[in-house]
Amino acid sequence: MIDRIGLVVHGGRPAAVSAAGDVRRWAGERAVQCVDIDVWDSSPEGGRLSPADEAARAGHPSLIVTVGGDGTFLRGIRVASAIDATVLGVDVGRVGFLTEVEASGVAAALDAVNTGQFTVDARLTLTMRASRPLEIPADMQVLLRYGRGPALPPPQVRPSDPMQVGWGVPLDVIALNDVVFEKLARDRQASLAVYVNGRFFASYSADALIIATSTGSTAYSFAAGGPIVSPHLDALVFTPVAPHMVFNRSLVLAARDQRVAVRVLERSGQVAVTLDGQLRGVLDPGDWVSVYAGPRRAKLLRLAEHEFLGRVRDRFRLSDSPAALADGSAPPMYNPTEPLPQDLKHPGPPDIH
C-alpha cells in the first residue's frame, strides 16, 4: 500500500496543476501523506536541493508521482534515485514517452498502485567520475534562471578510496536519459578526446557529444540521428552532434563492461555538462569526465504491459510508406494459434538466458 507520496508538478501547465489537485484529493481521502517536492521560487533563497535533501524534506516517500511531461518525470527520477522509490508519471506533456497514465485516469491509477496491481520497469542509469568536483560559474546563475527556474546545486562527491584518486572524483549523480557535453559559446566548438575503457578512440570537434542509455536513445540522441535501442538492452549510446569530421556515426556499447571518458582538449572552448537536460557543471581545457552505468536502476511504475515499439510508433506518429501501402496492407499482429516453438521462445545459445 502507498504510505507517502512525493508530488512533482509542472506548475506552468494548468492541466498539470489540476491533475495534481486530483492526486492530493485522492491522498487526503485515504489519509495518505502527500508532499510536494522539487519546488522552488524566483527569490535568491529559493534554490533547489540535492536529491537526498529533497527526499528527506518530503519524509522519504515510497511513491513519487510526476504530473507534466518527460522533463517533469526526470525531475522525479532524480529524487527517487536517492531513496530507491518508484515513479508514476502522469502525462500532460507533448510527447510523454516515459509517463504512464493520462491526467483523466490518475485516481484509477493510484487505486491500482495501492492494491498492488502494477509492475516495476527497472531501467539502467548513468553516473560519473570527474577530474575535479563540477562547478557552475557564478556569472551563469542569472542566465540559468531565465525561463527554467534556478539551477540544481553542484553534484556532491561520493565517498571513495583515496588510493583511487587517479580514476577521478566519484560524483553523486544519476541520469536516466543522457549525459551531454556541449559547447558553451556559440563561436567555439567543443573539442573533445573520447576514450572507451581507457583506450583512445577519436577526437571530436562538435556542437555536443551525447552519452545516452537505451531509455535516452529516443530523446536527444535520436534527434541527433542516433539509433533507437530497446530499453531491455543495457547499452551506452554515444552520439556526436554536428561533428566537424567525416565520421559522424553513433556507437552502441555494452554498459555492463564499457565506460566512456571525455577529455577537453587544450585549445577547446569551455564545455557544459548536462544530465537529463539539467546543467550540472562547466569543464575547462584539461578537465575530463568518465560516464558509466550507475549503481542503481530507476524504477518506473507500469500499470499495463509496456510494448516499447508500439509506444515508439504511437508517440512519434510513425506512418507507413505510401509506396508500400499501395502494394498491400499488413495485419496488426503475426500470432499463429499454435504454441510458440522452443527455438522462438528461447532464441539464441543457452548462455544468453
N, C-alpha and C positions, 0 to 999 in steps of 0.2 A: 504493500500500500504506500501511497505518497504521504510523506510526513512533513515535507517542507519544499516549497517551490521557489526557485530563483527566477525572476522575470526580467528579460531583456527586451526592450521595446524600441522600435524606430519611431521616435517621438515626432518626426516630421511628416508622418503619414496619418491622416485622420482614421483611415481604416485600421491601421495598426493600434492606434490609441483605443479605438472602440473594441477591437478584439482583446486587447489587454484587459479592458474592463470586464469582459466575459470570463477571463481566467481568474481575476480577483473575486468575482461573484461566485464562481464555482468553488474556489477555495474557501471563501467565507461561509458558504452553506454547509461545508463539511468540516469546519474547524481546522483546516489545513493552513499552516503559516505560508504567506506569500510575500516575498520581499523583492523589491526592485534592485537590480544590480547593474553595474557599469553605467551609472548615472553621473552626469557632470553638468556644470553650468559655465557661463562665459566669464565668471569672475576669475581673478588671478589665483584665488584659493580653490577654485572649482575643478581641480585636475583629476586625473584618473589614477586608479590604484593598480598595484600588481595583482595577478590572478589570485595568489594566496590571500592577500589582504581583502580583495573583493569577496572571496568565498567566506572568509572569517567574519566579515561585516554582515554577510547575509545569513550567518548561522549554519554554514555548510549544508546547503540544500542537496537532497538526493536527486532531484529532477530540476533541470533548467529548461524553461520554456522561452523560446525566442519568437518574437512577433515582428515580422518585417520580411526582408528578402535574405539572400545568401550572405550579404555583408553583416546583417544583424545576427544571423546564425553563427558566423565565425566569431563574433564578439562573445557569444555564449560558449562556444567551444574553448575559447581562451581561458575562461574561468573554470569551466567544467574539468579541464585537463588537470587542474591543480588538486582536485579532490575526487577524481575518478567518478564524476557524476554523469548520468545520461542526459542527452539533449533532445528535446522535441521541438521541431521547427514548424511554426505556423506561417503560411505563405501569404503575404500581401505585397510581394515584390514584383519585379518584371520577369525574371526567369524562374527562380525558385528551384534550382537544381538540387539543393541539399535539403530543403524543407520537406515536410511530410504531409501536412494537412492544410486544407483551406480554412480561412477565418470562420466560415459558417459552421464548420464541424469541430470547433475547438472543444466544446463541452463534451461531445460524444467521445472525442479522442482522449480527454482526461479521464472519463469514466472507464475506457478500455485500459488505460495505463494503470488506473487504481485497482483494477481487478486482475492485473497480470496478463492481459491479452495483447502482448507485444513481443517483439524480438529485438535484439541488440545487433546492430550492424557495426562491427568493430573496424575502424579504418586506420591505416598507417598515418603517422605524423612525422614531422621533421624537427630536429633540434640542431644546435650549432656549438662549435668551439671557435674562438677567435684569438688573434694575436694579442688583443687587449680588450678590456671591457668596452662595449659600444657606448657611444655618447651622441647626443644631438646638440649641435651648436646652439648657444642661447639666442643668436640672432635669427634662428629659423622658427622660433616658437610663435611669433606673430603670424607668419605665413601659414603655419600649420593650423592655426585657429580659424582661418578663413573658410567658412562653409562646412568644416568637418569636425569641429569641436577640438578640444585640446589633445595633444599627443599623449600616447602612453608613456609611462616612465621608462627610462633605460632598463634593459634586462638585468636582473640580478645574476650574480655569479653563483654557480652551484659548487658545493664542497668538492674538492679534488685532492689528489695526491701531489704534494709539492714536487715529487720526483718526476712527474709527468708534464712539467711546465712547457717542454718543447712541443707538446701536442696542443697547446693553446689553453685559453681560459674557457672552461665549460659554462655556457650561458643557460640560465633557467628560462628557456623559451620553447614554445611549441607552435608549429604551423600545421594546419590541416591541408591547405591548398598548396602553398608555394612560398619559397624564399626567392626574392628578386633583388638583383644587383643592377642598379640603373644610374645613368649619368645624372649628375646633379645640375650641371649648367648646360644650357641649350647649345652653346658653341663648343663644348668639349666632350668628345666621346669618352666612354668608359673603356679603358684598355686593360684587359684582364687576362692573366695566365690561368689556365684551368688544369687541375690535376685530378686524376682518378686513382684512389688508393695510394696517394703519394707519388705517383708517376706522372710526369708532364704529358698532357695530351695536345693542347694547342693554345695559342694566344689569340684573343678576340679584341677587335675594336668595334664596339657596338653601342646601340642605344641602351640595351639591357641584356642580362643573362638571367634566365628563369630556371630554377630547380624546383620541380613540382612533384607531388605524389601522384599516384594514379587518380585519386579523387580530384586533385587540382588539374589534371590533364584536360578537363573540359572548361577550364577558366582561362586565365591569361595565356597560358601555354598554347591552348587551342586557337585563341585569337591571333597568336603569333605564328601559326602554321604548324604547331606541334600535333602529334598523334593523340587520338582518344584511346585511353588504356583502361581496361576493366578494373574496377576497384578491388576485385578479388585477387589481383596480382600486386604483390608488394614490389613496387618499382619506383626508381627515381627517373624523372623525365627531364632531361636537360635541353633547353631550347634557347637559342640566341635570338635577339630581336634586332632586326636591321643590321646584321654584321657587315662590316666593310671588307668582305672577302668572298671568294667563290663558294667555299663550303659553308652552307647555311642550314644544314640538316640537324634534326634533333637526335639525341642519344637516349636510349632506354636502357637503364642499368638495374642490376639486381640490388634491391635495398637491403637485403639481408647481409651482404658481404662486400658492398661497394659504397664508397663515400666520395663526395665531390668537394674539392677545395678550390677557392678562387683567391688569387693574389693580385692586388692593384699594382700595375707597373709604374716605374719611376716617374715617367712624364705624363701619366694619365691625369685627367681631371678627377675631382672628388667623386665618390660613388656612394649613393644612398642604398641602404639595406632595408627592405620592407618584408614583413612577414604577414601573409594573408591581407595585403593591402595597407598595413599599418607601418609607418616609418618607425624603425627601431634604432637606427644609428647611421652615422656617416663615416666612410672609410677614406683615409688619406693614402697617397702613394706609399707602398711598402707594407701596408696592412694586408692581412689575409683572414679568411673565414672558411671553416670546414663545415659542410652540411651533410647530415646523415640521418638515418632512421631514429626517431625518438623512442624513449624508453616505455612510453605508454601509448595505447591506441585510443583514439577518440571513439566515444560510444554514442552512435546515432540511433535514436529510437524509431523503430518501424512498426506500423500497425497492420501492414499488408505485405505480401510478397514483393520484394524490390526487384523488378526486372529492369536491369540497367539500360540495355539498348532500347527498350521500349520508351524509357524516360528520355534518352538521347533523341529519339525520333520525335517525341512529343514536345519536349522543351525547345528544341532547335527548329521545330516545324519543318522537318525534312520532307521534301517532296520527291516523288519518283520521276525518273527520266521520261519526258514526253515521248521520246523515240521508243523506249521500252514499253510504255503503256499502249502505244499504237500496235505493238506486236502481241499483246495479250495481258491478262491480269494474273496476279499471284494470290493464292489463298492466304489468309492471315496466319495460319498455323500449318506446320507439317507435323502431324502427330498420329501415326497409324494406331489402330486399335490393339495390335499385338503387343505383348510385353517387350520392354526395351532389352535388346541383346546385351550380354555381359560386356562385350568389347566397346559398346557405346555407353553403357552405364559407368564403366571404369576405364576410360581410354588411356592409352599410353602404358609404359612399363610399370611394374609394381612399385618402383622406388619413388614415383612422383605422388603417391597417395598417402 
